[in-house]
Amino acid sequence: MKTDFQELKPSPRILLGPGPSNVHPRVLRAMATPLVGHLDPEFLVIMDETKELLRYVFQTENDLTLPISGTGSAGMEASLCNMIEPGDRVVVVVNGVFGERMCDVAGRCGAQVKRIEVEWGRIVEPEQVKAALKDGGIKVVALVHAETSTGVLQPLEEISQIVHQQGALFLVDTVTSLGGHPVKVDEWGIDICYSGSQKCLSCPPGLAPITFNRRAAEALHNRKSRVQSWYLDMTMVEKYWGQERAYHHTAPITMNYALREALLLIFEEGLEARFERHRLNHQALLAGLQAMGLEPFAQAGHRLWTLNAVRVPAGVEDARVRNRLLDEFNIEIGGGLGPLKGQIWRIGLMGYSSSRQNVLLFLGALETVLREEGYPLAVGAGVAAATEVYSQQVPRRTP
């Protein structure tokens, strides 16, 4: 057995991958706050404030809005297993890894799953959804708003209308969009929506914000069978987070401190200002990458601000570049998943990590590594192009 254990001192990383993102110092300080009990009157106030702030970020009035104790994958599982009973017909859009995962989870819940297959890197068109629903009898239509594996942002409004015209419930994964892109749960008619704490919310991984509207809550409470998961059974979890305060599990106190502080930072910044920050940094990064001769992967007009997918140029070794960025510059970016392994880089600009400083630092570091790897590009081209985007920004008036 190893005996020379040392004090925990992980290297300070600049997290520009697909998640987690860097955590704001205020969130880290909140995590050092002394614990109280999970039913302490002061913690109950924190729970209520967290729910209120989540409704603000989700842009919803849904009463059943809370953080699941678990990662974003727990949010996916909770959403599906609470809505699906054995034999239910479910449609899932598959245009990346997380659509595939939805199919897996839905199948484990006993659903009859109908897949809408879409080329990775592209959105699903409304006509494809309409065709999949033409025979009726579908209970849930599920898709990913921000596909982390491809960098695609899926438009939702027209699809939501199609889903509801057929009487189905609309379930949306916003793990990589909530807090970085508009997620208008009420306006867009999303029935069930979930996310994760570690991406645009800039909180450590461990909680999954989730919201159910009235239609979804009625479907939950009118089930003929019990929810297959005891831990994720929202009929019980909601009683812990609601007026009953009925004991269900011991909530991760420190993580809830962190989420409340992260959500408060979003509230203080304001949603529109936050979205604009993510949009601007995405545009500057994209301009810099293209000036370096790198090609975006995701469909034009539907690219995420929060997760930028770019093709690995010919003759360049994917993993070697990523490893050098990590070892020499302390910068983490992601590689491709599944069929995209070795073909794309995934560069996250989420939450606290989405900054002008990080964009310019990354472009300079990437240029250094690529030039040393023999990739031909003009010195300073990426940084210059990004700086030009920033120079065109209209200065904000200070209050």
N, C-alpha and C positions, 0 to 999 in steps of 0.2 A: 504494500500500500504506500502511496505517496505520502511523504512526511514534511516536505519543505514548502508548505503552503504559505503564500504571501498575502499581504493586504490587497484587497480588491482595488485595482487601478486600471480599468479598461482605457484604451487609447481614446483621446478626444476625436471623434469622427464628425465629419460634415456629411450628414445623411441626405443624399440626393438620389436615393434609389426609390423603389416602389413602396417603401414603408418598412419600418417606422420613419417618421420625420423627427427632426430635432425638437426638443421640448423647451418651451420658454422658461427662463429662470424663475419666474413667479410660480409656474406649475411645479417645478422641482422643490421650491421652498414650501409650497403647500403640502407636498408629500412628506416633509419633515415635521409636519404638525403632529402633536401628540394624539394618540388614538382616544376615541370615546367608544362606548358600546354601540352596536348597530341598531339598538332601539332606544338609545339615549335621546332625551327630548331635543338636545342641540343637534344631533345627527338627523333627526326627523325634519328639522328646519332646513338643513343642508339638502336633504332628499327633495323637499318641495321646491327649493330654489333651483336645483339641478333640473327638475322636470320643467319648470317654467322657462329656463334658459334653453333647454332642448327644443321646446315648442317654438321659441324664437328662431333658432337655427334651421329647424325643419320647415319653418313658415307654416305652422299649423295651429289649429285650436283643439286638436285631438286630446281628449282627456287621458287616454291610454297611451302615454308617451313616457318612456323611462329607459335607463341603461341596463341591459342584460349583463349579469356578472359572467363575462366570458369575452373572447375575442370576436372580431367581425364574423368569423365562421359560426360562432354561437348565435349571432344575429340571424344569419342565413337559416340555420337549422330551426331556430325558434319560429321564424316567420313561416317556414314551410310546414313544420310538424304541427303547428297550431291550426293551420288552415286546411290541411289535407287529412282526409280519412281514407281507409283502404277502399280502393276501387274508384276514387275520384279521378276525373280526367283533367290533366294539367298540361298546359302548353308552355314550353321553355324556349327562349331564343338563345341559340348557341353561336356566339361569334368570338369565343375566347375561352380561356381556362375556367373562368368563374361561371359561365353559362353551363359548361360541362359539369362543374361541381353541383350546381342547382339540380341538374338532371339526376345525379347520383343520390343527393339527399331526398329528392321527391320520390324516387324509386324505392328508397329504403322506408319511406312513409307509407308505401303501398299504393302509390298513385299509378295510373296509366299515363305515362309520359309521352307527349307528342313533341318532337323536336322541330324547331325551325332552324335549319342549317344556313348559316351566313358565312361568307368568306371572312377569315380573320383579318382584321384591319378595316372592315367596313361596317356600316350600320345596317340594321334591318329596316326595310321599307314598309310603310303602313299596309301596302297591298299584300305583302307576304303574311302579315298578321291576319288581315281580313280573310285571306284564303284558308288559313289554318283553322279559323273559327267558323267557317261557313256552315258546317254540319251541326253546330250548337252542342250543348251539353258539357261545355268546358266550365270548370269551377274556378280555376286560377290561371292567369297568364303572368309569367315571371320573366324578367329580363334584368340586365345589368346596365345601369345608367352610365357608369364610367368604367369601362373594361380595362382593368389594370394590366392585363397581359398584352394589350395591343395599343393602348393610348387613344381609344375611340370614345367619343361622347355621343350617347344615343339621344336624339330628340324624343320627347315623351308625350306631348299633348295630344297629337292626332291619334297615336296608338291607344292612349287612355280612353279616348272617345269610342274607338272601335271596340275595345274590350268591354266597356260598359253597355254599349248597344246590344251586345250578346249576353248581358247579364252576368259576366264573369267578374272576378276580383282581380285587381291590378297590383302586382307585387314587384317592388323595385329595390335593387341593390344599389346603395349610394355610398359604398365604403370609401371610394376614392374621389367622391365629389362633394360630400357634405362639408360645408365650411370653406370650400374653394371655388365651387360653382353654385349658381342658384339651384336650390332644391325646393320647389314650391309645392309641397304636399297637397295642400287644400286646393290651390288654383288649378293644379294639373290633375286632380282627381286620383291621386295615388291612394290606394286602400291600405296597403301594408308597405312600410319602408324601413329599412335598417341600414346601419353604417358601422364604423369601427372607430375607436378612440384615437388610434395611432397615426392617422394620416393627416388630413387637412385640419383636424381639431388640435393637432400637436400635443397630444397627451400620450403617455406610454400605452402600449397594447394591454388589453385586459378588460375593457368594457365595450359593449355593443349597443349604442343608442338605437331605439326601435319605436315605431309609432303605428298604431292601428286606428283607422277611422271608425265611425259608427257601424258602417256596413260590415267591416271586418270583425268588429267586436261582437256583432249580432251573430255572425257565422260561427265565431268561436264559442259563444255561449249556447248555441243551438246544435252543437255537435251531437251525433248519435253515439259516438264512442269516445273514450277517454283519450286525451293527448298522449301519444306514445312515450314522450319524455316527461318524467316527473320533474326533473330539474328545470326544464324550459317551459313547463306548463303555465301559460299566461293567466289561466283562470286562478292560479294560486299566487303567482308572482305579483299580479296586479293588486292582490289584497295586502301584500307586504308594503307595496309602494302607495297604496291608496289609504282611505280613511280608516280602514280596519286595523292597519299595522299588524296584521297577523304574521307570526313568525313563519318563514319559509326556509330561508338559509341565512347564513351570516354574510352580509354584503362585504366586499373588499373595501374597508373604510378608507384606506389611504388612496386607492384608485378613485373613489368617489370625490375625495378632496381635490384630487388632481383634475378630474373632469369638470367639476364646478368652476375651478379657477381658469381652466382652458376656455370654457364657454363664456365666462365673464370677460376674458380678453377679447373674444369675438364680439360680444355685445358692446364693449367699449370702443373697438375699432369701427363697428358698424358693418352690416352685411355688404352694402354696396361698395364701400371703400375696400373691404377685404376682397371682394370679387375683382375689383379693378386692379388691385395689387397683383393678384394671381394672373390676370389676363396680360398685364404689362410685362411681367417677368417672363411669361411664356413667349410673348412676341419677341422680346429681346433675345432670349435663348435660341428660338427658332431662327431668327435672322443671323445670329452668330454661327449656328451649325450649318446653315445653308451657304454662308460665305466661305466656310471651310470645305465646301463640296460634299457635305453629308445630306442624305435624302430622308425626309420624314417618311415614316411608315404608314401612319393612320390616314384614313380618307380625308382629303382636303375639305375644309368647311366643317369638319366634325372631329377636330383634334382637341384632346384634353389640354387645359391650361396646367393641370396639376401633375400630369404624368406624360412626359414627352418621349415618344418612341421614334428612334432614328435607325436607319439601316447601317449595319457594320460595313464599311467600304471594302471592296475587293482587295485581297492581299493583306488585310489586317486581321490579326488574331484576336478575337473577341475577349477571351478570358485574360490574355496577357495584358491588354490595355486596362481592363478593369482592375486587375491585380496591381498594376503599377500606379494607377490613380489612388488606390487604397494605401499601398506601402509607402509611396513617396509624397503624397499630398493629403493623406487622411480623408480622401473623398470616396464615398461609396455610391456607386450607381448599380443598376440591375442589368442582368442579361435577359435573353429571351427564354420563354417557357414553352414546353411541348414542341410543336413543329417549328417554332421560331427560335429554338435554342441555337446560339451561335450566329443568328442572323440580324438581331436588333439589340440596341442598348435602350434601356428604360431609365429616363432621367426624371426624377421626381422634384417638383417645386411645390411642396405642400406646407401650408400653415407657416410656422416659424421659419422653415427652411426656404420659403419662397421670398428671396430678397435679391436686390441688385448686387449686393456684395457677393453672394453665392454664384449668381449667374456669371459675373465677370471672372471670378476666381476659377470656376469650373472651365470656362472656355479657354482661359490661359493655360490651365493644367493640361487639358485635353490636347491643345495645340502642341505643347512641349512633348507629350508622350507620342503623339502621332508622327511628328517630325522625326523624332529619334527612332521610330519604328519604320521609317522610310516612306511614310505617306507624304506626297508632295502637296504643300499648301503655302500660301503667302504668309509671311510673318505678321502677326497681329490682326489678321483679317477677321477672325471671329469676334474678338473684343471690340474692334472698330465698328463692326456692323451692329453689335448690341448697344454700344455707346450711342450710336446714331439714333436708335429707337428711343433710348432714354432721353436724348436731347430734344426730341420732338414732343415729349410729354408736356402738357400744359400745367404749369405750376399751380398747386392748390393754394387758395387763400387761407391764411391762418385766421382763426376766429378772433 
